[in-house]
Amino acid sequence: MRSVPRWQNIHLRRIKFKLVIAYDGSGYEGWQVQKIGTGVQQIVETALAKLFPSAPRLHSSSRTDTGVHALGMAAHFEIPRDEYKMNIGRLALAVNAWLPEDVRVVSASIAKGEFHARFDAGGKQYRYFVWNHAAMNPLLRRTAWHVPRKLDLKAMRAAAKLFVGRRDFKSFAGTQNYEMKTTVRRVTRCEVKKSGAQFTFIIEGDGFLYKMCRGIVGTIVQAGLGKFPPEEIKTMLAKADRRVAGMTAPAHGLVLWKVFYSTQRREEAKARSKAGI
């Protein structure tokens, strides 16, 4: 009888799940478990512990900062196979029964044993919302940045195009308490859409620096206000200095919209993550 490799035995004894999670980040100190304050990760892990005795740890595709929202945060957890006694169609409902109303599991599925929410992610899409009217829409006060002065859509679209490509985004990232190996990232999409008084900024890329999306949006909005011509973005990128770029947009307008997964080898994705690319 052919022996089963040890790693396969491990996967046979355990089962892994992928969750897609949505949350209103207004009342949380970001995604990650915090020493002070509450992270969304902690809330979901507490709910999972109500269902599974092993109290599984949740591994996410990314982190979000204090006040930032998510519609498509991807995460995975693993439990001993004998702990799972329900139909997969009921898992999201079971977890949601233990969650506060501002956090929801949108979908749950069984994942391959080697799946990793972070290292297998091929890219992410963020959306940022701006309400451009003299009076703020009170229904959007927690999910959109109020900019009362008229914005120039043409100028903002011209500025947005300059962020697409493989660039050094150091000028648009927040300061971290550790040194990054590289601040180069690839942005595949940066668009500005308008519907009435609402502007939607759509940014996609293979990875993002700390506060990078908010730095990009804040700078585009300032271009839309006539603070500087769109072409100035090229100089800001070239100088790789946060002091030369525009402002950082407020956290509450940003949403992690979705996470993309591809067929790239896990080892390659992990190597890029370790290299800070």
C-alpha positions in Angstrom: 0.0 0.0 0.0 1.4 3.4 -1.0 2.4 5.6 1.9 0.9 9.1 2.2 3.4 11.9 2.5 3.4 13.6 6.0 2.2 16.9 4.6 -0.9 15.2 3.1 -1.6 13.5 6.4 -1.6 16.9 8.1 -4.1 18.3 5.6 -6.3 15.1 6.0 -6.5 15.7 9.7 -7.4 19.4 9.4 -9.7 21.5 7.2 -9.2 25.1 6.0 -11.8 27.8 5.3 -11.7 31.0 3.3 -13.9 33.9 4.5 -14.8 37.1 2.8 -15.6 39.7 5.5 -17.3 43.1 5.4 -17.2 45.7 8.1 -17.8 49.3 9.1 -14.4 50.3 10.5 -15.8 53.4 12.3 -15.7 51.8 15.8 -12.4 49.8 15.4 -8.7 50.4 15.6 -8.2 48.8 12.2 -8.2 45.1 11.3 -5.4 43.6 13.4 -5.6 42.5 17.0 -4.6 45.5 19.1 -2.9 45.8 22.5 -5.0 48.9 23.1 -8.5 49.2 21.5 -10.3 46.6 19.4 -9.4 45.3 16.0 -11.9 43.6 13.7 -9.8 40.4 13.6 -10.3 40.0 17.4 -14.1 40.3 17.0 -14.2 37.6 14.3 -11.8 35.3 16.2 -14.0 35.6 19.3 -17.0 34.5 17.2 -15.1 31.5 15.8 -14.1 30.4 19.3 -17.8 30.1 20.1 -18.1 27.6 17.3 -14.9 25.7 17.4 -13.1 24.5 20.6 -9.6 25.0 19.1 -10.3 28.8 18.9 -8.7 29.2 15.5 -6.5 32.1 14.5 -7.6 34.2 11.5 -5.0 35.1 8.8 -6.0 38.0 6.6 -5.1 39.1 3.1 -4.1 42.5 4.4 -4.6 45.0 7.2 -6.7 48.1 7.3 -6.0 51.2 9.4 -8.2 52.7 12.1 -11.5 53.9 10.7 -11.1 52.2 7.3 -13.9 50.0 6.0 -14.0 46.7 4.1 -16.4 45.0 1.8 -14.1 42.2 0.6 -11.5 41.4 3.2 -10.3 37.9 2.6 -9.1 35.7 5.4 -8.6 32.0 6.3 -8.6 29.8 9.3 -7.9 26.1 10.0 -9.4 23.7 12.5 -9.2 19.9 13.2 -11.4 18.1 10.8 -13.5 16.5 13.6 -14.5 19.9 14.9 -16.4 20.8 11.7 -19.9 19.3 12.0 -22.1 21.7 9.9 -22.8 22.2 6.2 -20.6 24.8 4.6 -23.7 26.7 3.5 -24.4 27.4 7.2 -20.9 28.5 8.3 -21.3 32.2 7.4 -24.7 32.3 9.2 -23.2 30.6 12.3 -20.3 33.0 12.5 -22.6 36.0 11.9 -24.8 35.0 14.8 -21.9 35.8 17.2 -20.8 39.0 15.4 -21.9 42.6 16.1 -24.0 44.2 13.3 -21.1 46.3 11.9 -19.1 43.1 11.0 -20.4 40.4 8.7 -19.0 37.3 7.0 -20.2 37.7 3.4 -19.2 34.2 2.2 -17.5 31.1 3.5 -15.9 28.3 1.5 -13.6 25.3 2.0 -10.1 26.1 0.8 -7.2 24.0 -0.4 -4.8 22.9 2.3 -2.0 25.1 0.9 -4.1 28.2 0.5 -2.9 31.3 2.3 -5.1 34.5 2.2 -2.1 36.8 2.2 0.6 35.0 0.2 -1.8 33.8 -2.5 -3.4 37.3 -3.1 -2.5 38.6 -6.5 -3.9 42.1 -6.0 -6.4 44.3 -4.2 -8.9 47.0 -5.1 -9.6 49.9 -2.9 -12.4 52.5 -3.4 -12.5 55.9 -1.9 -15.6 58.1 -1.7 -15.8 61.9 -1.8 -19.0 64.0 -1.4 -18.5 67.2 -3.3 -21.2 69.6 -2.3 -21.5 72.6 -0.1 -23.7 70.5 2.3 -22.6 67.1 3.4 -25.0 64.2 2.8 -25.7 63.0 6.4 -26.3 59.5 5.3 -22.7 59.3 4.0 -20.9 61.0 6.9 -19.1 57.9 8.1 -18.2 56.5 4.6 -17.3 59.6 2.5 -14.9 62.6 2.8 -16.8 65.9 2.5 -15.0 68.3 0.2 -17.3 71.4 -0.1 -15.3 73.3 -2.8 -16.0 72.4 -6.4 -13.6 69.7 -7.8 -12.3 69.7 -11.4 -13.0 66.2 -12.7 -10.8 66.6 -15.8 -7.8 67.7 -13.7 -8.3 64.8 -11.3 -8.5 62.2 -14.1 -5.3 63.6 -15.6 -3.6 63.3 -12.2 -4.9 59.7 -11.6 -3.4 58.4 -14.9 0.1 59.3 -13.7 -0.1 56.8 -10.8 -0.6 53.8 -13.1 2.5 51.6 -13.5 5.4 50.4 -11.5 6.5 53.4 -9.4 8.3 54.3 -6.2 5.4 55.5 -4.1 7.4 56.7 -1.1 6.1 60.2 -1.5 2.5 59.0 -1.0 3.0 56.6 2.0 2.8 57.2 5.7 5.8 56.8 7.9 6.3 53.3 9.4 8.3 52.5 12.5 10.4 50.1 10.5 12.5 50.3 7.3 10.9 49.0 4.1 13.2 47.0 1.7 11.5 48.8 -1.2 8.8 51.3 -1.7 8.2 50.3 -5.3 4.7 49.1 -6.1 2.7 48.4 -9.2 -0.7 50.2 -9.6 -2.7 48.7 -12.4 -5.8 51.0 -12.2 -6.4 54.5 -10.9 -9.7 56.0 -12.0 -12.0 58.7 -10.9 -15.8 58.3 -11.5 -18.5 60.9 -10.9 -22.2 60.4 -10.1 -23.9 63.6 -9.1 -22.1 65.0 -6.1 -20.3 61.8 -5.3 -16.8 61.0 -6.7 -15.5 57.4 -6.5 -11.8 56.7 -6.7 -10.9 53.2 -7.8 -7.3 52.0 -7.2 -6.0 48.6 -7.9 -2.5 47.2 -7.5 -0.4 44.2 -6.5 0.4 45.7 -3.1 0.1 49.0 -1.2 2.3 50.9 1.3 1.0 52.2 4.6 -1.6 54.9 3.9 -0.6 54.9 0.2 -4.2 54.9 -1.2 -5.1 57.8 1.1 -2.0 59.7 0.0 -2.9 59.2 -3.6 -6.5 60.3 -3.2 -5.6 63.3 -1.1 -3.1 64.5 -3.7 -5.6 63.9 -6.6 -8.2 65.9 -4.7 -5.8 68.8 -4.2 -5.1 68.7 -7.9 -8.8 68.9 -8.4 -8.9 72.0 -6.2 -6.2 73.7 -8.3 -3.5 73.5 -5.6 -1.0 72.3 -8.3 -1.2 71.1 -11.9 -1.7 67.4 -12.5 1.8 67.2 -14.1 3.3 68.0 -10.8 2.6 64.3 -9.8 5.6 63.3 -11.9 7.9 65.4 -9.8 6.4 64.2 -6.5 7.0 60.6 -7.6 10.6 61.3 -8.7 11.6 62.9 -5.4 10.5 60.0 -3.2 9.8 62.3 -0.3 6.5 62.4 1.6 6.9 66.2 2.2 6.6 67.1 -1.5 3.3 65.3 -2.1 -0.3 66.2 -1.3 -2.3 65.5 1.9 -3.5 62.2 3.3 -7.2 61.8 2.8 -9.2 60.9 5.9 -9.6 57.2 6.8 -13.4 57.0 6.8 -13.7 57.4 3.0 -11.6 54.3 2.2 -13.0 50.8 1.6 -11.0 47.6 0.9 -13.3 46.6 -2.0 -12.0 43.2 -3.0 -9.0 40.9 -3.1 -7.9 39.1 -6.2 -6.4 35.6 -6.3 -4.5 34.2 -9.3 -2.8 30.9 -10.1 0.7 32.2 -9.3 2.8 29.9 -7.2 2.5 30.5 -3.5 6.3 30.5 -3.1 6.6 33.4 -5.6 4.0 35.5 -3.8 5.6 34.8 -0.4 9.0 35.8 -1.7 7.6 39.1 -3.0 5.9 39.8 0.3 9.2 39.1 2.2 11.0 41.4 -0.2 8.5 44.2 0.5 7.5 44.4 -3.2 
